[in-house]
Every structure is written in structure tokens, then in C-alpha cells.
């Protein structure tokens, strides 16, 4: 096989990451992602990749298996002792990586920390009014109303060591938007199957097995090295030459090349993430827009943007068929009535007519912000949309830039955009998560609507959000959920695009389990 050579700059980056060292131990896993995790703080960043990395180090009271079914973790069992009270029986003998015991005090501390107004994952405990210590290994979570889906997103409600956090000044979560950096942002102390032993931001992070882990290890790893490799071509070259064992995402244009290379294969499957466009619906004058008012406050304009997008062309040309166009803000695999909402059809002439009705017969100029290293072909999707909107008279000045700065710009509090591209996987795998985070009116006190960056407000959607939290009749609940998604379509509050595919690549000596939420857990890996 002909050897693939890297550019001088790329080679230097690989050398600095230690990937060009001699042959690795057979039980070492060397893998690469397109960026580094922004933070090690388990309550600082609501991003799937961060949860994926930290899910190897931290644990919640519950976890999900490779099939995404909920399993006991730091809680051995739980029960609903009253309609508004869940009781958790904690696992005894569990120790944090520094040797401290895990107990009820850590659960209460973790609840208080995640419920801090600066936490970006505060929605995990939405509706919880109190956590009560029954004894050292029993805790009660009291909810405002009965909540049958309370634990559905608790895999990423990670437990932290109260003593360690207090000793290191890490009681407040990291908040990149406000410039709050916690000690926990660069240091980790969990109970999980792996410990972090080395961390150099944007270079490498090294994990080793936690020999004191409470559960039985099913992997055979002795060391894991994670290296961020920004350039797709460099990641592929590193895999093909044997310098790394696994990588994701795999570039769609290189799938055949990877599969045809001896010893490497692509692993792909459907993902639960929805890629969509959001718009500024709160400013009087949209940023970067050459109009005296904000055109995106008008549903006709939002719908015009929607109908100017040829989603099938994006699927074919940009996504190479590895995407499923969607009409709602959740994967159809997670909502039974998804087929009852259809997309607005691609129709440039209808778009032009809507723009003229809204007072923009000649269109207008505005801005679109996109990451270029977060989702599959994110910058290319935005480039295609830019060309499509130009045909109906909307000129987009597109900014595509690294996700760290992109998220800081669009995040609540700054919201520096006119149109933006984002992806969302509901951590609960339930529509309430989408309603609560993306579709509800922003509430600073509770954190509801935190990711509704466009700040639209619809009273009926707010009402439905409350109703579906407690409704136990599945048929009635589905009907309510459907109503809300139909409202979002009619008002074009968002423009759903597609669910992208999970596309990983690995050497044939690596056995792993691919999760539909695109999380990579080392405990499911063995090296042949």
C-alpha cells in the first residue's frame, strides 16, 4: 500500500500529539475528532461531544447502554414513592478517582451546581423543587408536578465530588459566554470507567482505565489517547497510515477511499440529531441586515426563507445521500406522529411572492452564522443555502468559523446573529426536551427556553410544554406534541433541514458499538 504523506504543518501537529511514536500497545486506542472538547466541566457546555468525552470519566445516577436503553449506574434502583417524589438508592462502595467516597452529599451538591443559573445543562433538573437526603445512600428528588420522564436525560446529569469541588473552588460551573472558568473546566474527578491523566488543550487528552471502577469492565483497553485533528484530509490520512485507530466524523467524500483501503472501514447509521436554521425574532433591527426593521419578525419572510431551500439537492450533493430531510424539530424515530407534519415545499416563486407581500419585493441583505467544524459538512450546507436564497433576492453574508467562537457568539446573552445553523439531539430522546429548550419562551429564572436563541414567544407552545411534562395518556400526549410542531411549521419559527448520519471510521482491529446519539464510549471498545 502506498503511504499517505501529510503536509508539513499537519505532520508537526501529529508529531506533537505523539501519534508518530512506535507501534502502540495492542490495547491502546488512539482516536481523533475534528475539535477538542471546549471544557471538562460536566455542567459547563451543552454539547454532545463534550458529554461523549466526559461520559467516560463521569457518571450519573443512571446511564444508557449502547442501545440507548436506561440502566442503573450510581443509583442501584429507584422508585416513585409519591406522585411528586422519586427515591434513589445509591450504590455503596463507589469512589471518585481521587479516592473520595460517593454518597448522598455529592448528589445534593451536584444538583445545586447543575441548577446554578450559569449552568448550561440546567434543564436536566427542570421542575425539581428539592433534593432531600434520607440517609447517606438514599436521596429523594421532589418535583413541582408529577414527572414521568424525570430521569430520561439524566445520563448527562453527572455526579461531582463535593469535597473536591469545594477544595478547588469549583462550586460554580464554567460559563464561556460570561467568561466564568471553573477549576473543573481543565481538571476532572469522576467515578467513571476511565481517568484523565494528561490534558493539553487542542493537542491531546490521555485516559487510562479506572481500576477501582464499581462495574465490571467489558473493554480491554490499557490507554486511550484523544487527539483533535481539524482538517478532514489529515484525519483520514492518519487513519489510513495506521497512526490512529478510530476517527469521527468521517468525511462523506472519503467513504469509498476508507472502505477500499486494506484494514479500515466506515461505520455508519442514522443519528438522532436535527440540523436546522434559527432566526433573530426579537431585535427591532436584525444584525447585518440592510433594512430599517427586522424582516424575521414577519412569518412570511421566515416562510420565504424556508421555501427557497432545496433540501433534496442538499441531501444529494452536499450530504451524498447520508441525510434524511425532516419536517419537525426532532428525529421521526423519536415521535410516533412525525409523518403528520410535512415540509413546506421547495418553491422559489412562492418565496418571492411572500417576500413581496411582506414588503421586500427586491429582497434584502442579511447575515448567516455557521460553524465549520461541528456538523457533517456544516459550512458546505450554509454555502448551498446562501446560493439558494440569492435566487429569491436574499443576499446572505455568510460567516463560517470554528465552533468554540461560534457557540460563544450565538449563545444566550450575546446572540450575535441574524440567521444561524445549529444541531440538536434531545438528551431525553423525548419531545419535551425540544419544547423546553428550543421552543419555549425564555425564562431567566428557570432557564426554560435557554436555546431559543431567536427569542420567539408563543403562548400555546408554552402551554403545551407544561402539559406534556405530566400527561401520562400517550395518545393525548402525542396529540399535544403534534399540535406544537404544526404551530412551528405554520409560523416557521425554525427551519428544520435534516437528520445527518453518524459516520465513523476505524481500523478493522477495533470492535466498538456505535450509538445513534453520536456518543463514543470507550467501555464498548475492544482491540483485537
N, C-alpha and C positions, 0 to 999 in steps of 0.2 A: 504493500500500500504506500502510495506517495505521501510524504509527510507534509502537513499543512503548516505554513510559516505565519507567524504573527508579525504585525507591524512593530517597529522599534518601541513605540510608546506602549503598545499593548503588551509586548514582551516584558518591558520593565515592570508594568503593573502586576503581571503574573508572577515574575520573579520575586517581587516584594511580598506577594501573598504566600510565597512558599510552595507554589504549585509545581515548580520545576525541580523540586528535590527528587531524590532517588525514589525507586518504587515504594509505594506505601504499603504498610501492613495490610494483609488481606482483609482485616476487619475495620479498616479506616474508610470512612465515607467522605469524599471531597465533592462538594456541590456548589453551584453558583446560581445566584439570582441576578436580576438586572439592576438592582439597587441594594443598598444596605437598609436595615430597619432604622427608622428615624430615631427610635428610643427603645430602651429596655424597660421603661416604666410600664407595668401592666395596666395602668389606668390613664395613660397619657395620650394614646393615639388610637382612634377608632378605625384601624386599617387591617384588612385581612392578613396581609403578610406579617405584620407585627404580631398578631395573635398566633399565626402559624409558627413563628420563631419562638415566641415566649411559651407556647403550649408544650414545648419540650422541656421547659425549665420550671414553670409554674403550673399549678393545678387548681381546679375549682372544686366545689362540693360534689359536682357531677362532671362527667366528661362525655364525649361522643366517640363511639367506635369508628372504624374505617367505613362502616355502612351508615354512619351518622345517627345511629340509634343512641339514646341517652343511657349511660351506665353509671353506677355508683363510682365515686372517686374518693375525695376526702370525707365525704359522708357515706357511711356504710348503708344507710337506709333513711327513709323519710316517710312522713305521714301527715295527713291533714287532720289535726286534732279538733279544730273548729273551722267553720267556713272561711274565717279570715286569719287562720293561724296554721302555719306549716312548721312541723318539728323535724329537726335534722339530728340524727345520731352520728356523731363524729367518729372517725376511725382512730383508734388508740395506737400509740407507739410510733406515730409518724413524726419525722424530724425534718426541719429545714436543712438546707445544705450546710449551714454553719453549725449545726448540731442542736439548735434550739428545738424544744418540743412544740408541736402544733396542738392547739386547744381552742376552746370557745372564745377566749380573749382575742385571738387572732382573727376569728370570724367577725366579731363585733368591730374590731379595728378596721378590717378590710371593707366592711360595709360603710363605715363612717368615711373612709378615704375615697371609696368609689362614688359616694353620694356627695362629695365636695363639689360646689358649683364649678370649679375649674376642671373637674374630671370630664374627659371626652367620652366616657362609657357609662355615664350616669343612668342611662336608660335601662341598664341591666337590673336596677333595683327600683324602677319607677313603680309607684304605688305602695312601696313598703314604708310603713309608718314607724316601725320599731323593731329592733332585734333584741331579744331577751335571752340572757344566759340562765338556763335551767340548772346546769351544773357544768363542770369542766369539759364535758364531752357531749353536751346536749344544748342546742340553741333553737329558739323559736323565731320565725320571721312572721311579723304581724302585718297584714295588708289592709289597706283602706277599704277595699271591697274584695269579695271572693275572686281569686285569680287562678283559673285552672291551668294557665300556661306560664306560671311563675318561673319555673326552672328551665324553660325551653332555650334560653340564651345564656345560661349560667356556665357553660363550658369556658367562656371568656371572662367570667367573674372570678378572677384569680385571687387566691388567698395569699396574704403577705404576713410576714413575721412582725408583730407589734414591737417586740423588743429591739430588733434590728433596725426597723424604720425609725423609731424614736431615738435610738443611739446615734443614727447617722443623719438626722434632720430630714427624713424622707416621709414625713407625715402628710405632706401636701403633694398631690400629683403634678407631674410635668404638664405644662400647658404652653405649647410652642407659639400660639397666637399671642399670648400675653408675655412671652419671654420668661416663663417660670420654668427653671430647670431643677429637678429634684435629683438627689443623690442616686435614686433608683433609676434615673434615666441612663446611667452608664455602668451601673452595678446591679447584679441580680442575686437573689437569695430565695429560691423557691423550694418546693418539696418534690418536684418532678423527676422524671427518669434520667435527666441529663443536667450537668452543671456547666456553667460557663467558666472556663479557666483562663481565657485570653480574649481581649477585646480591643481592636484597633479600628476605630470608625472608618468606614469606607475602604478598609483593607482586608480584614478577616476577623472572624469570631470563631473561637475553638470551644467545642463541647466535649465532655467526657461523661461516661455513664456514672450515675449516682449509685454507688454500691450499697447504699443504705436505703434504697427506694423500697417502699412498702409493698409494691406489687412485683409479680414475677416477670422478669424481662423476657420478651419474645424476640428481641433482636440479638445480633451477635457482634455489635459494634464495640470497638475499643476507643474510638476517637472520631469526631465529626468536625470538619473544617468548612465553614461557610465563607465564600468569597463573592463580593459584589463585582460583577463584570458588566459594565454598562452597555458596551457595544454587542449587538446580537451576533455579528460575524465572529467576534473574538470568543464569545461563549461557545459557539458551535465548533470553532477551531480547537478550543481547549478540550471539548468532549471527544472529538474525532481523533485527536492525537493522544488521548489517554491521560491528560493532565488533570481532568476532573472526571468524576464518575456519574454525576447527575446534574441536570440543569433545568431551569424553567424560568420564564416561558420559552418554548422552542419556537423560533421564527417560522411562520407558516410557509414562507418561500423555501425553507431548508428542510422540510419534512422528508421529501424524497431522498435528498442527499444523506440525511442521517440514517434513514432506513436502508439505503443501499450500501452504507459503509459497514464493513465487517466488524461485528461486535457492538453495534449501537442500534437503538430502536427508539421510536417515538411512542409515547403512551398518551392517548387522548380519550376524552369523554366529555359529556355535557357538563357545563358549570351552572351554578345557581345564581351567578351574578348578573344583574341587569345593567346594561350601559345605556345612558340617557343624557339628554340635554336639559339644563335648567336655565332660567332667565330671571333677570332682575325685575321684580314686580312691585318694588317698594319705593325706589327713588323717584322724585319728580322729574329728573332728567337722568337718563341712563348714561353711565360712564362710557366715554369713547364714541358717543352717538351724535351725529350732526343734526339733531332735531331739538326743538325748544322744549319738548316733553319726552316722556318715557314711552316709546311705542309698545313696549312689552306689557304695559298695564292693560292693553286692549287685547281681548281674547281673539279678535280677528287677525291681529298681527301674529300672535303665537301660533294660531292655526295655519296661517300662511307659511310660516317657517316649517311647520310640520309637513305640509303637503308639498313643499318644494324639495323634500329629501327622498331620493330614490333608494329605499332601503334594500331592495333586491340587488341593485347594482353594487352597493357597498358589500353585501354578502358575497357576491360573485367575484368582484375584482379585488376588494381590499381584504376580505376575510377568507377568500379562496374556498368558500362553501362551509367553513367551520364557524358558523354563527346561525342562530335562529332568530329571525325578526320577531319582535314582540309588540304587543298592544297594551300591556299593562306593566306596572312597576314592580312586578315580582315574577319569578320563573313560573311558567304554567305548570311545572311539576309540583309546585307548592300551593296551587289553588285550583280546586276542582272545577270552578265555573269560568276559567280563563277564556274558554272558546266563545263565550258570550259577549266578549268585547273585541271588536275588530279595529285595526289601524285605520286612521284617515288615509284614503288612497293617495298615492303619488300623483299630483295633478298641478303642474306649474301654472297652467292657465287659471285654475281656481285660486292659486296663491296670489297671482297678480290682481285678480278681481277683489279678493279680500283686502289686499293692501290698498287698493284704490278706494274701497268703501271706508277704510279706516283713516283715509286722508293722506296716503302715501302713494299716489299714482306713479311716481318716479322712483319709488323705493327709498332707501336711506342707507347711511353708513353706520356701522357699529363695530363692536369688538367681540371676539370669542377667545376664551382661555382654555387651554388643553394641556394635560401632562404629555410628555413624550417618552415616559419610561414606566408607566404604571399598568396600562391595559394592553391587550393584544392590538397592535397597530393603531394605537390611540391617535398619534399625530397624523397618520395617513387618513384615518376616518375624518378628522377635522379638516384636512385639506380637501377631501372629496366634498364635504358639506359646504365648504367655502365656495367651491366651483358651482355647486348646485344652486346655492342661494343667489349667486351672482346672476344667474339666468333669469331670476324673477325681480332683480333690481336691488337686492340687499347685498351691499358690499361688506364683507367681514374682514377686519384686520385681525388676523389670527396670531395668537401668541402660544407657542408650544414650547414648554420648558420643563425642567426636572420636577418630579412630584413633590419634593420637600418644600420648594418655594411655592409651587402651585397650590398645595393644600394650605400653606400659611396665608396665601392671598385670598382664596375663596372662603376660608373658614369663617365661622360666625365671629362678628366683631370687626372684621375687616371687609369681607365680601366685595373684593375688588374685581368686578367682572360686569359684563352685560349679558353674555351667554357663556355657559361653561359646560364641559363634558365631565361626567362623573360615572362611577360604577357603584352598585350597592348590592351586597349579599345580606339578607336579613339573618342576623345571628341566631334568631329563634326558629328560622325556617317557617315563619308564620307571618301573615299579612299585618298583624298588629304592629310588628316591628317597623314595617314600611309606613303605616299610618302614623305611628307615634313619632318617628324620626324625620320622615321626608314630607309628610302631607299635612301635619297638624300646624296650627298657629303657634308661633314661637312663644314660649313661656319661660322667662328667665328664672323664675322661682323654682320650677320643677325640671327644667331642661327639655321639656317636650317641644318638638319642632326644631331641635338643635341643627339638624341637617337640612331643614327647609331654608336653604340659603337665599332663595329668591323672595322669601317672606310673603308669599301669598297667604290669604286667610279665607277659609270657607267654613262658616258655622256648621253646616251639615256634616262636613268631614270631621270636624272636631267632635260632634255628637256621636258619629259612628265609631270613632276611635274609643270613646268611653264604653259604648255598648258592646263592642266585640271583645273587650277585655274580660267581661263577665258572662257573656252569653254561652250557655252550655248546649243548647239545641243547635246541632251542626248545620241543619238546613236553614234555620233562621240566621245563624251567624254568616253563612256563605252568602245569603241574600243581601245582608247588610254590607259585607265586604264588596260584593259586586256593584252595589249602588255607588259606593265611593269611587271605585275605579272608573265607572261610567262618567261620574262628575269630572274626574281628572281628564278624561278624554274630551268631553264636551267643551270644557274650559281651556284645554291644552295647557294646564298648569305645568306639566312636564311633557317632553317629547321622548317616549321610550324608543330605543333603537333595536337592540338585540341582546340575547344571552350569548356571550362568547363561549368558546370551547376551552376546556382545560387541556393544555398541550405541554406535556413534559417530555424530556428525553433522557435516556440513561444507557449506561453500558449494560450489556446482557448479563454481566456478573452480578447485577444489583436486582434484588427482588424487593418490591415495595407495593404499597396499597395507595391508590390514587383516590383522594376524596373529592366529591363533587363541589365542595366549597373552596377548593384550591388551597387547602392547608396541607403542609408536608410535615408529618410526624415521624421522627426517627425510630420510634418504638415499633413501627411496622416495617422496618428495613432489615434485610439480611444480605450479607455479602457471600457469594458462592466461593 
